[in-house]
Every structure is written in C-alpha cells, then in structure tokens.
Amino acid sequence: MMQLGITDFIGFTGVALIVATYFLLQIGRMDASKPLYPALNGAGAILILISLMHTFNAASFVIELFWLAISAIGLVRALIARSKSGD
C-alpha cells in the first residue's frame, strides 16, 4: 500500500491550485490578466516543486520550473498593467 507523506499533500495542494485556477478561467470566473491568476499558478508550481524534493521526477521538475517562470512573467505583466490603470 502506498503511504502518503506531508510532501505529497503539499504537492496535491499545488495541483489543486493550478487545476482550480485553470478551471475557473475556462468557465469565465477568473481573469488571466489580473494578478491573482498567475500568482495562484506560481504558488501551485512552488508547492509541486516542494513535493518533488521528496520524490524527484526530472520531467515534472522541468515543467514546474517553466510553469513558475511563465507565472512570474504573467504576474509582473499583470502588476504593471494594474499600476498603469490605477486599480
């Protein structure tokens, strides 16, 4: 039987953040141009990366690094746009 540890639950939380934000985007409940979307995606990627420190998988590590980098770019762009619009 597989035993799940705290790092597994941290990873599951990260997966839940990424999947939930993408779902909310697809049903029109989240705006990808607002800072919350890339912030939650980045947080999810960080949590998954933490879980990978316990059970490493190279392919998952690489995709999460890209996910984190893209989320950081999106967050910076969203914050710049927000500051320009005065929100």
Helices and strands as residue ranges (DSSP letters): H 6-26, H 36-54, H 58-85
